[in-house]
């Protein structure tokens, strides 16, 4: 992918990262925080994928895939935990 496409995309993804951080700080309850953290994980995954394209290094993409898997498992575990009412619910 050409650099004149990737560099503005990196700029916008970085701005989205700041916006996601603000959404996390402004979240009122636990569910909104979980969604905001999931949003931040998706944005970081996009950032790593763009870095992989720009630099031509495969290990950025490997880190993005690992983060995606970890984020999915963490979101499902948190949803199950909050859905059951806690550890003893």
Helices and strands as residue ranges (DSSP letters): H 3-26, H 30-55, H 58-83
